[in-house]
Amino acid sequence: MPQVEIEEAILDLGGRSVFDLSPINKAVVKRLMTDVPFGVLLSGGLDSSLVAAVASRHLAESEAACQWGSQLHTFCIGLKGSPDLKAAREVADYLGTRHHEFHFTVQDGIDALEEVIYYIETYDVITIRASTPMFLMSRKMKSLGVKMVISGEGSDEIFGGYLYFHKAPNKEDFSRGNMSQKEQFSDGVGYSWIDGLKDHANLHVTDAMLSHAGFIYPENTPTTKEAYYYRTIFERFFPKNSARSTVPGGPSVACSTAKAVEWDAARSKNLDPSGRAALGVHASAYKEAAEANNASVINGPPQKQREGVVEKTATVA
């Protein structure tokens, strides 16, 4: 989102500022005091766009401009046609940054999985999904000589930017008002990325293997083939109990904590950390789950259908 629109968005109808930009300005400007080549990670979302807008505005007057020029470098990665690539390009064009757009394929990501899991030391599904494209982008940025990046990471956790906050039961759990769709990085790089990971895991993990997961991995037992696949890679690198215990567990949907799953009972039936698991909230929710949900609304619960068949058969007899 361009800076002018960002600043307009944080004003209420009376023209009064409802959000103080000065801390963000100070934080970004402080990071411009660098003596190495740098850039801004830009997805086109509110957080990274705001950071890029502030950096672009103040770069010319910073020490960094004397060494590296006054045009800000921005970076984005995604599968061709992904939401992030499109949004980032629009923001970069508006701000006039020197934008670097990197493309990767599902196979590129799959080939990097073992290396990613080794370096991030986790078997957490959402972390691996998001870290893999970031790893590929970082490698490309390093090849260009970039030594430091600025990003908008962390604000979603602080201000409730994830989709599961739509189901918060009260203001104590979520005190914010209206909220537009927040795309997770693992979704924003292209929806086929996650679909491709699931397909790949299905080739390596059988139904029988998953059914015995509780015996093999009693702690933080994987509940999906994708989670099982990542766990096998992790255990190969880090076989000790002390290592696996460092990874938090519990149910999650749309990047939520286990507590947030309790806000909506329907979520327990589709515990996928992707934002697309937030049915009725995400604009591109999982098609199969959405269709199943619609069918249950139209036709009623399966048990009721079975009872109807039994009753009808008994009447005919």
C-alpha positions, -999 to +999 in steps of 0.1 A: +000+000+000+015+034-010+025+057+018-001+083+011-028+057+013-013+042+044-013+076+062-049+082+051-059+047+064-048+055+099-069+087+101-105+085+114-134+104+098-127+134+120-092+137+107-076+128+140-047+104+139-056+071+155-021+057+151+012+075+158+037+069+130+066+085+147+079+053+165+078+034+131+096+063+114+123+064+141+127+026+140+132+024+103+154+055+100+176+041+128+182+010+106+193+032+077+225+040+096+243+011+079+276+007+061+267-024+041+244-030+011+208-035+022+172-037+011+136-041+022+116-074+020+084-063+003+053-086+000+029-058-008+010-062+025+004-034+050+034-040+072+062-044+046+047-016+025+047+008+054+083+000+062+093+004+025+075+037+023+092+051+053+126+038+042+121+052+007+112+086+020+142+090+043+169+071+024+182+101+005+190+120+037+207+089+054+243+079+057+236+048+036+226+069+006+262+083+004+276+048-002+248+029-018+226+055-036+193+070-028+171+045-046+158+018-022+161-018-032+131-040-025+129-078-028+101-103-032+098-140-041+070-162-052+057-187-077+048-171-110+014-154-107+014-154-069-004-128-048+027-114-032+045-108-065+016-088-079+010-067-048+047-060-042+052-049-078+023-024-074+038-009-043+074-008-057+062+010-088+044+036-067+073+042-044+099+041-073+121+015-057+146-007-076+126-039-073+140-074-075+114-101-082+125-137-077+106-167-090+109-202-077+092-235-085+077-261-062+105-284-070+131-257-061+115-256-027+113-293-023+149-297-032+158-272-004+137-288+024+164-308+041+188-279+041+161-256+055+151-280+083+187-284+092+193-247+096+160-237+113+161-267+136+124-274+136+097-298+123+069-272+127+049-273+095+041-236+091+077-226+099+091-249+072+065-238+047+073-201+052+111-205+057+118-223+025+109-195+001+126-171+025+157-193+024+157-193-014+153-155-016+180-149+010+204-170-011+196-150-042+200-117-023+234-128-009+246-135-044+238-098-052+260-087-023+231-077+001+242-079+037+212-066+056+175-065+052+146-046+068+112-063+071+078-059+086+080-092+105+065-094+140+036-070+137+010-097+130+018-114+163+016-081+182-015-065+165-035-096+156-030-097+118-037-134+114-071-147+102-079-167+133-085-135+152-118-131+133-132-157+157-119-141+189-148-144+214-143-111+232-123-079+232-099-093+258-088-120+233-089-096+204-094-058+209-091-047+173-119-038+150-123-043+113-095-063+096-088-072+060-074-105+049-039-111+061-020-135+038+006-157+054+039-157+036+036-195+029+003-188+011+013-155-004+042-169-024+016-190-043-011-214-032+003-243-053+034-242-030+016-258-001-004-281-024+029-292-039+044-299-005+014-321+004+016-340-028+053-346-023+047-359+013+020-382+001+046-399-021+069-406+008+044-413+037+019-441+035-014-444+053+001-472+074+030-451+084+008-422+095-015-446+115+015-457+135+029-422+141+019-422+177+041-452+184+071-438+165+067-402+176+049-402+210+059-365+216+042-340+193+028-368+172+024-357+136-012-358+124-007-353+087+016-369+061+034-335+055+041-332+092+053-368+094+076-362+064+092-332+080+096-350+113+116-378+097+140-353+082+143-335+116+150-367+135+177-377+111+196-344+119+186-341+155+178-375+170+181-366+207+150-360+229+164-326+240+162-314+204+127-325+196+114-311+229+124-276+218+097-275+191+063-264+204+033-286+195-004-286+197-032-280+172-031-250+149-051-235+121-043-204+100-011-199+120-029-199+154-020-211+188-038-241+203-059-217+224-073-200+192-085-233+179-110-234+208-127-202+194-143-222+166-152-259+170-154-263+133-117-257+130-108-288+148-119-308+117-093-291+094-062-284+115-040-270+088-018-240+096-025-224+062-047-194+062-068-211+037-080-234+065-100-204+079-132-213+061-156-185+056-128-160+063-101-166+037-111-156+001-095-187-013-103-212+014-095-249+007-120-259-020-127-294-007-133-283+028-155-254+017-176-278-005-179-303+023-190-275+046-216-262+021-229-298+016-235-302+053-254-270+055-276-279+025-282-315+032-279-316+070-256-337+091-247-372+078-264-389+107-297-372+099-294-383+063-288-419+074-318-417+097-340-404+069-330-433+046-338-458+074-371-442+081-381-441+045-371-477+040-391-488+070-421-469+057-419-486+023-416-520+039 
